[in-house]
């Protein structure tokens, strides 16, 4: 694809429609000389790959690293890459200063904005609690799908999709959907079993303790693995003293959020570790920048092995006086 700013925005919209997480990096200001211009954009994927152009070989690894952190914590940041040492760190204000003496000599200001996939909520049933779950869930940013033979769009105007069936078979595997079975006796056992046999992030059952025990017995007879059956939250929801359908829905969604945030933090750590492993970085002995070994254009042979550089200027400085940087090679 072309990497014009318009094409990058189109690609970002496509990723958003597919429910794929990404970070959008936009050059918002420059102090020349710089290779990037205001308005240049790039998309950073969770695996550390980038589409587009936001700066040369020195700036790009820094942008990717901060984009991965943005995907991990969900917070945007303004990245300032400059040869000048800042007066004080401003990371707490969302401004991150990076001193880089080896690039073109100008200053780049790049806004990094994470776009996380909207969580998917699958609700089985057409009960008042099911309706409240979908309505409140939509206000909280969930993409809700209602599954029940009696489900209609008129009864669930806030739902993203309606599946008028007694099965999850026709649903595409969203990224770790959250499933709440709120059919309240109509097809609880079948719905819970089907959910536990799929790759889902959470399965909750709206039921009394006695009814929940009966469903657990059914799962054992049905041959659902014990470790999967143990993941069932039944009765589901945090103990808020809820009484009305809306209050019960709030207690369930509160538990879903608690579960989601905990899993998201762990997944973010795994993504960042995987991206670091994929990139395999070495330190440029001249400027101290981290260099992606796989894509490094500049390198020199030394008695210690291959030394990698972020730019031609660093390589030339090293080749002129290798003994000056010998200590940096370990």
N, C-alpha and C positions, 0 to 999 in steps of 0.2 A: 504494500500500500504506500501511497505518498504520505509524507510527513508534514504537510502544510498544517497550520493551526486549525483550519476548518476541518481537515480530514481527521485530525486527532480528536476534535470535539465529536465528530460523527462516530468515531470508533468508541469513544467514551460512552456515548448514548447507547451504542450497540451492546457494550459490556454491561451497562446498567440494566438493559432490557433482559439480558440473559441471567441476571442475578450474580454476576461475577464481581468480586471485590477488586479494587485498583486504587492507585493514588495518582492524581493529576498534578503535575508540576508545571507551573507557568512562570516564565521570566517576566517579572513586573517592572524591573528597573535595571539600568546598567550605567556604569561609568567607564567609558572606553579607555583603552582598547579591550574589547571582548569579542569572542567569536559568536556568541549568542546575541540576539536582538530582543527588545521588549515584545512580548506577545508569543514568543517561541514556546512550544508546549511539548510535554512528553507524558506518556502513560507508563507507570511502573507497576508491574504485576507482582503478586505475592511471592513468586519464585525469584525475584530480583532482575528479571529481564525488563527492558525498556523499549518502548516504541516512541519515536520522535527524537527531538533534539533540544537539549536545554544547556548545552555547554560542551567544551572539549573533553579530552581524556582525563584531565585533572579534576574538573568539576563534576563530571557525571557520576563517578563512584560515590562521592559525597552525597549527591542528590538521591541516588538509589538507597543508600544507607538510611538517610533521614525519612525517605518514603516508606521503607519497611518499618521503621519505628512508628510512623504515623498510622500505618495499618494495624500495628500492634496496640497502640493506645487510643486510636480513634480521634486524635487531636490534630488539627492543622497547625502548621508552623511557617514562619517566614525565615528562609535560609539566606544569610548574607555571606558571600564568599569574597574575601578581599585580602590584599597584601598587608593591610593595616591592622595592627593589634587594637581590639576594641577596648574602651575604657573599663567596661565591666560586663560580665556575662548576663545575658537577658533571656536565658532559656525559659525561666519561669513565666515570662511575659509572652511566650510563643515566638520569640525572636532568637535565632541561633546564629552566632557569629563563628565563622571558620576562617582562620588565617591560612592563606595559601600563597606562598611567595614564588611558586614555580610556574604559575599559569601566565596568561597574557599581560598581567599587571593591572588590569582594570578590576571593577567590582561588579558582581552579579547579585541581584536580589531575586530569589525564586520562591514563590508561594507553593507550598506542598499541601494538597488537600486530599485526605483519605475519603474514599467512597466505599462503604461497606454494604454487602448484600442485605436487603431487607429480610428479616427472619420469616420463615414459613410456619404457619400455624394450621394444622389439620384438625378439624373439629368433627367428631362423629356424633350425630344426633340432631334433633330439631326441638329440643326442650328449651324452656326459658333460659336456663343456664347456658346452653349452646348459643342462643341468640345474643346473650349478654357478652359472652366470650368474643364473638366475632365483632360486635359493635365496639367494645372497649379495646379489643386487640387492634382494630383498624386505626383507632385514634393514637395508639402507641407505636404505629409503624409496622405492624405485622401484616404479611400477605396471607389472608385467611382463605382456606378452602373448606367448604362444608360437604360432608359425605353422609348421605342418608337417602333412602328411596323416596321419602316424602319432602326432601329439601327443594325449595323454590327460590328463585331470585327475588321474588316479592317479599318473602319472609326474611331474607338475609340480604338487604340492599348494600351492606358494607363489605360483603364477601368479595374476594377477588375471583373466586371460581365456585361453581356448584356442581357436585357430582351426585346425581340422583341414582345411587346404587348402594348396595349393602356390602361394599368391598373397597379396598384401597388399590385394587389392581390397575385401574385406569389412571392413577396419579403418577406423574413423572417423579423420579427421585430428586426432590429439591435438596439443596445442601443442608443436611441434618435437620429435617423438619421437627417441630414440636407437635406432639399428638395428644389431644385431650379427648377422651371418650366420655361424652356427656349424653349418651343415649338412655341412661337410667333404666336399665332392665330390658330394653328392646333387643339389642344385639351386643351387649357388653362383652361377653366372652369372645365372640368371633372377632370383634374389632380390636380388643386388646391383644389377642394372639397374633392377628395379622400385623399389627404395629410393631410388636416385639420381634417379629421375624424379618423386619426391614431395618435399614440403616437410618435410624432416627436418633435425635438428640435427647428426647424426653418422651415418656409415655405416662400420662396421668389418667386416673379413673375417678369420675364423680360417683361416689357411692358411700353407703354407710360402712362401718368397720365390719359388720357381719356380712354384708354383700361382697365387700372386697375379699374377705376370707374365702368365700365361695368361688370367686373368680380365680383366686390363686390355686385352689384345689383343681379347678378345671385345667389351668395351664400345666400343672404337673401331670395330669392324665393325658393331656394332648401332646406331651413330649417336648414342651418348650424347655430349652436348656436352663438349668437352675440359675446360672449367672445372668441370663437375660431376664428371667422372671423376677429376679431380685431388683432389677432396675425399675420395675413398675412402682409408681407413686400412687398408693391407694389406701385410704382416701387421699386425694391430691389437694394441694393448696396449703398455704401457710395458715397457722392457727391465729386468725384475726377476730374470732368470735362472729364470723359472717352469718347472716340470717337470710337476707334476700338474694334473689338470683344475681343481681348486680354485684352485691358484696362477695358472694361466692366466686364469681368470675374474677373479681379483683384479687382475691386471695390466691387463686390458681395462677393468674398471670404474674403475680408477685413471685411465686415459686419458680415459674418459668424464667423470669428475668434473673433471679438469683442463680439458677442453674446455667443460664446462657452466659452470664458475665464470667462465671467461674471457668466454664469450658473455653470461652473466647480468649481469656488470658493465657490459658495453657496452650491453646492452638497457636496464638500469636508467637509465643516463645518457640514453638516447634517450627513455624514458618521462617522465623528469622534465622534459626540455627540451620535449617535446610538451605536457605539462600546463601548463608555464609559458606556452607560446605560446598555448594555448587560453584561459588565464585573463586574459592581458594586464593586468598590474598597474601601478598608479601609487602614488606615496607620498603619504600623508596629511600635509600640511604642518604640522599641529598636533601630532600625536603621533609621526609617523615610521613608522606601521604601513603595510604594503603592502595595497592595496585592489584587489580584482578589479573591473575597470572594467565588465564585463558585468553584474554583479549588484549594483553599488553603488547604494544607495537615496538617498544624500545627496551632493549636488554643488552647486557654485556656479559661475556665470559670472565669469571674470576676463579682463583684457586679454590674458593669455597663453593663454586657452582655458578649458576646463572643468576644475575642480579637484574631486577626489573625496575623500570622507571615509568613515571606517569607521563613524561613528555620528553621531547628531544633535548631541551635545555638541561634537564637534570642528567641525562645520559652523557652529554658533552662535558658537563662539569665534572662528572665522575671519571670519565675517560682521561681528562687532563690531569687530574690529581687523585688517582684511586687511593693512595696512601692516606689522604686527608679524611676519607670516609671509611677507612678499614674497620674502625671500632664499631661502626654501625652495622657491620655485616655479622657480628657475633663471632 
